[in-house]
Amino acid sequence: DIECNMSINSADWVVCCKIDAPTFTDFVSGESFLTRDPINVTLSSATESWEYSTDRGVSWESGGEVLEGSRGVFSLTDGRYEIGEIKIRNRDERGNWSDEIENQVVVTVDTSAPDVSGVTITGAVNNIFTIGDTITLSFNTETTQIPTCNITINGVGRPIAVTAQTGSPSDWSCSYDVVNTDSEGALTYTIISTDPAGNERTITGEPEFSVGCPPNETTSD
């Protein structure tokens, strides 16, 4: 509800009104909030403009356009924001401000995709895999979330399971056994790593490896 305080000075009437305060749409309670996305807020239906602060209200930035449905969106730089560091407020067309609302949970913003490094491939002889050989792909990611891995042989995809290497939660390996239904051709790989905030890194490689014919069998008369 709109709060109005009235005072009378001679024949003049002065009415000061406070409009409803905005709210954070994405988070209300809990210990923490992790996101890669802009922050959404719900504004008062009487909002003409709104502002946000990231330094506990010392300075304020314009929140920009009031969107349909009395909504607002603003972006934060990557980092950790303690309780009370983020504040929002809105104002009506007469200049009446609402109360300031602050974040009641720790907010962490992460928009950086995790790195994937140290890719190695083992199991080949002279860079060629044959039937019965095991193609092993090893690599490191910046996150401990399980990545996905895929190889292609002559353009045909071969999804393979990924396992963590012993002693390190961010070192991974995946293996594939070449079978007689695999055709000869070039070997390529794709690794997708996703962090807890939802940022995704995809790398592809075309190493100088290939899948060839099975070893020649020698017979004697």
Summary of the structure (lengths in Angstrom):
residues: 221
radius of gyration: 29.4
end to end distance: 100.4
largest distance: 125.3
contacts: 598
relative contact order: 0.15
helix: 0%
strand: 49%
